[in-house]
Amino acid sequence: MEQAQDLIGNPLTLLIERIFWLGLGCFFFLATVKSFINSFKDQENQGNTSELMENTLKKIARSVAQRND
């Protein structure tokens, strides 16, 4: 059987390939972590946003009710 080094060829190409796959793995890992962090931030902000929307809708409903009276 041939060694893995001989199958790929040059040890430099083996090093470049390993660096490429390591970089790609780091990219996907960091993208996943950032996605989780952003989703947690959105969940926290969603509570504040829903209260703000609720207050805004109440103000609009009051103004419409006053116009109809």
Residue pairs with C-beta under 8 A, 6 or more apart in sequence:
4 14
5 11
5 14
8 14
8 17
